Each structure stands twice: as structure tokens, then as C-alpha cells.
Amino acid sequence: METVEALVAHIQGLSGNPDEVSHLHSLLKQSEETLRLQVSRLAPFIKELDPAIHSLGYLYLLDAYSSGPISGEHISSFHGYFVGFINSCSIEQIRLVSEKFISLCKRYKDQVIQQHVPIQAVVPLRTAIRKIQSSSEQLTSLHPDFILVCLLSKYYKAAISILDDDVFEIDQPKDFFLYCYYGGMIYIGLKQFPKALECLHNVVTAPMSAINSIAVEAYKKYVLVSLTHLGQISTFPKYTSSTAQRNLRNFAQPYVDLANCYSNGKFSELEEFIQANLEKFQADNNLGLVKQVLSSLYKRNIQRLTQTYLTLSLQDIADTVQLSTSKDAELRVLQMIQDGDIFASINQKDGMVSFHEDPEQYKTCKMIEHVDSSIQRMMALSKKLTEIEEHISCDPAYLSKIGRERPRFDFDDFDSVPHKFLNGGEGNGFLLLDSSAQF
């Protein structure tokens, strides 16, 4: 068992040569217990190391230093060590012990949350993600933690640079569930409901053999965002797991009932329902979203009017959708015109609203660029799916599984020409195959 002094000497002597880093790694693994027993003595030794050159050793010492409870006077030191390490550490060295690196980052995240300063972890965790990723398409175990600290610090925009990445590689299902759930909450905070709906939809429709609490909470918010943004809940797509389709609604019954009440279009009834279930929505921390659902019913009812009338007075709109005054109706209509929810004009003189058709002709440069961008994105996605399919088709584990599940007789076991033509007879020589047979 080496002393800390001897170990630090090894770190300083072996870190500079890539060929000797693997030997250093072995020494560090053997010395983990020693480091944990010497926690109180580690601070001076950490200062002797350069996080850019001695990244592997620095990580082991810092991991041991933070393995136990961190006293108040050492919190600021740990923060300084960690941030300096994350900013300058060698990617090649930390990827040798990626699990330890991730564990240290999570410990730091827990520390700043405990100290009620989650914003301190936003930049370091974003840097850590980029260093540990093999590509921007990989979802790491740090992704949910980063989104969470952005959420807790209400620094929503900081999360967008990570949420905008297309994810194709996932190590742990739980990381994906949390990443999409927290991402949905970030987009809700930014009022970007289409993006929020996409994230929550990914949670609800993800493969699952048993219901989990993340999916249940995501479904509750999925219902509320769907009502606010679309005015209805979309049916589950076919690829949704049978577990989710059978059980999610049962775990979110008040929200399903809320959607049914919303579909009636009566503001007073929806308001009464929300008041009767106020405690449930508060307990789920969804009361703010529920209030947005209630407010959106005005918009939805005004949109329904555009399907029936060409012109309507502001007072008639107020009476129909249960607004207090014609002035309230005017403000609602103006906001909807500004947001592009309806196409209309208001005659201030006689208080009449004229509804118009969508003026978009789909021939402007901006629209053409939007369509082209969508096409390019679909082409890139198609190419990626083809690559994934080719990779899976060559995977030994997949081929072995398919081999075990292959029917006893293969297509090649039978003559390709019916026997009646070979034998000159009239016997029934055709083999009927089930269209669902796997080959």
C-alpha cells in the first residue's frame, strides 16, 4: 500500500507519457482505499497537480476528497477544484474512467443543489457533457443532471444547446426518460409548447415493460400541454407500448377527466372542475399549467367561432365564450391575431370583428427555406436510420437471437419449382406460407 506522497510522485512522473498512463491507472485503482482513508490530507496534494496534465490522478484524488461529507469550510475549495478540473482536464485520460468522472460530476450537482445554488453547476456540467461524449448524438448519464440544474436555477435558455442535439445513442433507459421529462419542463418554462409536447411524447411512447413514475408524471403534463397547445389529446401512436396504453390513463384519471370537461367547451364547468380537484393539481405541482389550460379555453372557443361566422361583434364574442366585457374580448382577439392563432381584423368604430382565410401562399423565400430545411432534416434522419439498420443487421447478438427464433424449416429447404411440374403429375406440390413467417 503506497503512501499518498508516493502516489502523487507516480502521477507526476507517469501522466505525461500516453504509454505509461495505463500503468498509472492500475496504480490508482489499487490505491483507492488509501486515498479514502487519507481524505483530510488530500487538499495540499491536489494543489500540487495540474488538472490539464495529471487529469487521471487529479480525478482520483478529487473523487476521494469529495467521497465523504464536505464540511462548510471545504465547500468553496471543492467548487474551485472541480471547476478548474472540468475546464482543463484531458479528454483522453478521463475517458479511461468515465464512470468515476460521471460519479464526481453527479456528486458536485448534489452539492450545489443542497447548497441551493444550482446555477453554479450549469456551465461546468455542460462542459463535462461535451468532454465525456463520443459524439453529440450520445445521451450520457450527465444529460438529465444538467437539464435539472438549468430547471432548478430557472436558467432555461442554457439547456437549449444540449436539447437541440439529435440523440441516437442511449446507454441507460432511465437517463432518456429523465432527460425528456426535464426537457419538456424546460420548454414549458420557455412557452415553447410544440417542443415541450415532443419531449413529453417521447417519454410517454418510449418502450416500457412496466409503468414508471417518470412516465406517469410526464403523461400528466402531456395532457395539459396538449390541451393548451392543440385543444385536445392525441391518441397513442401504434408504436406505444401496450403497458403505457393500458395503464397511463388510470394513473392520471383527474387529468383525463379534465380533458373530457375541456372538450365540452364550457368555461364555467371547467373552472368548477379545477376548483374541485385543486389539491390534486397542487400536489403534482401542475396548478400553473392547469390555469393555462383554463385560459386557453377562451382561445379555443374563439377559434371555433371563426369556423361559423364571417363577422361578429366583440360583445357577442364576449357573451359566447363567457368573457366579462367586450374589452376583454378585444384584448383576447388582438393577442390571437398577433400570435397567428386566427386571421381577423377589428373595426374599432362599430366594434365588429371580421374573420379571414389564412393569407399564407407558401411561395415566399422564408417558407421555401423552411420547407428545404425540413426536407434536409428528413433526408439526414433517413440516412441515419439506414446506418443503424445496417449496424444492427451485422450485430452478432442480433443475428444469434434471430437464428434461435428462425422457423425449423427455411425457405431454401424446399424446391423452388412445384412438384407437379417436376413429376409431370397433377398432385398438389405447392407449399403455402404464412405471410407473417420470418426469414
Buried (B, 14 or more C-beta within 10 A) or exposed (E): EEEBEEBBEBBBEBBEEEEEBEEBBEBBEEBBEBBBEBBEEBBEBBEBBBBBBBBBBBBBBBBBBBBEEBEEEBBEBBBEBBBBBBBBBBEEBBBBBBEBBBBBBBBBBEBBBEEEBBBBBBBBBBBBBBBBBEEBEBBBBBBBBBBBBBBBBEBBEBBBEBBEBEBBEBEEEEBBBBBBBBBBBBBBBBEBBEBBBBBBBBBBBBEBEEBBEBBBBBBBBBBBBBBBBBBEBEEBEEEBBEBBBEBBBEBBEBBBEBBEBBBEBBBEEBBEBBEEBEEBBEEBEBBEBBBBBBEBBBBBBBBBBBEEBEEBBBBBBBEBBBBEEBEBBBEBBEEBBEEEBBBBEBEEEEBBBEBEEEEEEEEEEEEEEEEEEEEEEEEEEEEEEEEEEEEEEEEEEEEEEEEEEEEEEEEEEBEEEBBEEEEEEEEEBEEEEEEEEEE
